[in-house]
Amino acid sequence: MKKINLALLSGGISSEREVSLNSGDQVFDALDKKKYNIIRYDPKTDLSRLISEASQIDAALIILHGPYGEDGTIQGLLELLDIPYQGSGVIGSSVAMNKLATKQMYELADLPTPPYMVLKQGDPIEPADFEERFGLPLVVKPLEAGSSVGMTIVKSESEIEMATEKAFKHGESIMLESFVDGVEITVGVVGNQPLEALPIIEIIPGDAYAFFDYEAKYTPGATREICPARISDALTQKAQTYAKMAHKSLFCEGYSRTDMIIQGDEIYILETNTIPGMTATSLLPQSAAEAGISFTELLDRLIDLGMERHERKK
């Protein structure tokens, strides 16, 4: 069988560059070398080479996070170059990257999500009003950033101004959101049509972390991840249904991973990741492994789904 010429994209220029490079290394190791000729590209330095070599590429595997990797920009370039790629297209990537657009689409799909408001640079910062509206704690985060970069859980009114300054370092708009105290879970889905919901992972940050922040995500041993989650069958079915609904509401394709909080019998949708972490121990690969899908098989499936979608569109 003829090998597939596969462009592996990792690195980029977002604040998650190092995570992307590390993921790219692990993905490279896991890919079946008998099936793929793998050519690596770092969008920070190699875009002109990618463009010049486009005619030789059969498919691309995007292992990029954050702006210019997960927000539809690199997807649009690959569309122009007529290169199939895994995951969501330009629209789904762009919508899911913007937390305001995401919230609005969840609401249209009748998915429960915590109350929120958006602030732009120059808007008045009124801590007392924010506390009255949302209570404490409340969540402050950038509108377009991944891996909880720039995010703070504010526990007192005096912390609000500092938290907004931190979030504004990552963009011109930020979101304030009610804090929901409960069990944090994440639910992956894979497929074009139909979608398959994977086993649910329960996330328990260590005592040193107020929430599942950047450090808790990427420090070995900082967080307990339990799969399948220790929740009832009814909540499991409800969360998996919500994950599929979220995927569809945001125009996602191929795969996604949606983060949620369970409070009593209620489930609140937080956000959806269109290119979730892709190391062997990342959440989506862990969930796939629980379903009997190895890391190598998961990568094969994502590439196949991307090529299938590309062929269908043509």
N, C-alpha and C positions, 0 to 999 in steps of 0.2 A: 504494500500500500504506500502511495506517495505521501511523504511527510508534509505536514502543514507548516508553512512559514509563519511563525507567530511572533508578532511584535509585543514585547513585554514592557509596558510603560510604568515607571516608578520614579519617585523623586519629586520633581516639580518645584514650585516656588511658594507654596503655602506654609503656614506655621507647622504643618504636620509632615514636612519634608522627611525628617529622619525616620518617622514611623513608616512612611511610604517606602523608603529605601530598604528598611529592615524587612518589611513585608515582601518587597520585590525579591530580595535574596531568598527568602523561605519559599516563595512561590516558584522561583527558578529551580530550587532544589527538588520540589515536589512534582514538577511537571514531568511527564513521560517523554524522555529524550528519544525513544523509539518512534514516537508519534509526532513530535514537533522539532523543527529547526527554530531555535529561540534566538531572536535578535533583541537586545535590550536597548531601550531609549530612555533618556532622562529629559523630559520636556524643558528643563531649565537650560540645557545646552544642546539638545539634539533635534529640535523641531525641523530645522532645514534638512537634516539627514533623513528624518522620517518622511518628509515630503518628497525628497528626491528618490527614495527607495520604495515609495508607496505601491508601485506597480508590481513589486516582487512579494508583497505581503498578502497572505491569505486571510488573516484575522489578527485582531489586537486584543490583548488582555490588559485592562486599565487597572493598575494598582496605585491609584492616586487618591488623596483625600483633601477635602477643603476646597477653597477657591481655585479656579483654573485646572481642576482635576475632576471634581465631583459635581460641578455646577452647570454642566452642559457645554462648556467652552471646548474642551478637548474632544468631546463627543461630536460637536459641530464640525471640527476639523476633520475627524475621521469620516464623517458623512460626505464631506466635500471630496475626500480622497477615495471614496467608495471602498472603505475598509470595514468589514464586519467587526463588531466588538461586543463584549459581554455587557449585560445590564441595561439600564434605562437609557433612553435616547435624550435628545436635547431638552424636550419639554419636561419629562419626568425628572431629569437631573436638576434642572433649573428650579422647578417648583419645590422639590423636596429640600433643596439647599436653603431656601428662604423660609425662615420660621413663620413669618406672617402669612405668606401664601399657603404654607402647609396647614396652619391653623384654620384658615378660611376654607380650604378644601375638606378638612376633617369635619368642620361644622356643616358644610353642604351635604356631607355623607351621613350626618347624624351620628358621628363618632364623638363620644364624650372626651373633652380635653379641658385642662384647667383654665380658669379665667385669666385674661392677659390684657396688656396694653403695649403700645409701641411708642418709643420716644425717638426723636431725631436730634441731631446735633443742634444746639441752640435753644431747644425747648427748655422751659423752666423745670428745675429739679425741686420737687416739693415733697420731701420725705414724709411729713405728717399726712398729706393727702394720700400718698401711696400706701402708708400703713393703714389708714382708715379704709381704703378701697380693697386691699388684698389681705390685710392682717400680717402677722409675723409668725414664722419666717416667710420671706418671699424670695423668689428666684429672679436674678438679674443676669441676662446673657446677651451676647451679640446676636444680631439677626441672621448673619451668614457666617458661621464658623462651625467646625466639627470637633469631636473628641472633647467636648465640654471646655474648649479653650475660651478664656475670658469670662467664665461663668462663676457666679457667687451665690451662695445661699445666705441671705441677709437675716440676721437674728435680732438686730436692734435698729432703731431709726437712725442712730448715729453712723451706721455702716453704709447707708444707702448711697450717699454721694460718692464715697470711695468705690463702691461696687459699680456704679454707673460709669465713672471715669475708666475703670478697668475694662469694662465691656466696650466703651467707645473707642478704645485703642484698636479694635478689630473691625471697625466699620462705622458708617455714618448713622446707623439706626440700631437701636437695641430693644429688647423685649423685657418687660416686667411681667411676672407670672405668679399666680398663687402657688404656694408650696403644698404638695399633697404628701402627707406622711403615710407610708405603707410599704408593701413588699414590691421591690423593683424587679421586673421581669423583662425579657426581650424575646421576640418571636420572629424567626426567619421564615421566609417563603421562597420557594424556587419554582420556576416554570414560566412558560409563555401562556399557553392554554392547554389544560387547566393548571391552576396553582396548587402546589403541595406545601402545607404548613409543616414545619419541622418541630421536633420536640422543644419545649419551652425551657429557657434557662432562667434560674433565679440568681440575682446578683446581690451579694452582701459585702459592701466595702468594709475594710478593716476599721478598727476603733480609731485609728489615727486620721480617718478621712470623714469629712462631714457628708460627702456624697460621692458618687462614682465619677470623680473628676479625672483630669488628664493623667495625673500621677497614679491614681488608683487603677486606672485602665492599663497603664503600661509598666508599672513596677511589679516584677515577679513576686507572687505571694501576697500582694497587698489586698487582694479581693478574693472572696470565695465565690465560686460559680458552680451552682448545683443544677445538674441536668439529669432527668427531668425535674422541673420545679416542684416544690412540695405544696401543691395546690390541688383543689378538688377537681374531679373530672368535669364538673359543670363550668368552673372557671377556666380550665384548660381549653375546653371547646369554645368558650366565649372569646378568650384571648386569641386563639388561632383564627376565628372568624373575623375579629377586629383587624388582625394583621393582614388578612387578605383584602378586607375592605379598604384599609389604609393604602395598601399597595395600588389598588385600582383607582382610588380617589385621586392619587397624585400622579397618575399616568406612568407608573413604574413598569418596567419590563424585565424579564429574566430572573431577577431575584431582588430581595430587599430584606431589611431587618428593622422591626419596629419596636421601640422602647415604650414601656408602659409601667404604671403604678397601680397596684391593687390595694384598695382601701375598703375593708369589709367585703361586701359582695359587689362593689363597684370597681370598674377598671377604667383608668384614665389614660388616654393616648398622649405621649410626650412628643416623639418625633420619629421620623423614618429615615433610615440610612440607605442610600442607593449603592454605595460601595463600602460595605462594612469591612472591618478589619480582616485581613486575610493572611494571618500566620497560622501555623498548625494549631496553636492554642487559642486563637481568637474565638469570639462567641459563635459566629455562624459556622465555622468548621467544627467546633465542639458539638453544636447541635446536630450537624450533619452526621458526625461520627456516631452519635447516639441513635440515629436513624439507620446506621449501617453503611453510611457513605464515607469512604476514606477521603482525605484531603486531595489526593491525586484525582480520585473519581469526581469529586465536587468541581475541581477546576475543569476537567473534561466536560462535565455537564454544562457549566456556565458558558464555555467556549462554543459548544454545540448549539446551545439555545441562541446565542448571539448570531451564529452563522445561519441558523434556521430562520430567524427573524429577518435578517438581511435578504435572504433568498426570497422569502415570502413578499417583502416589500417590492422587490424587483419584478 
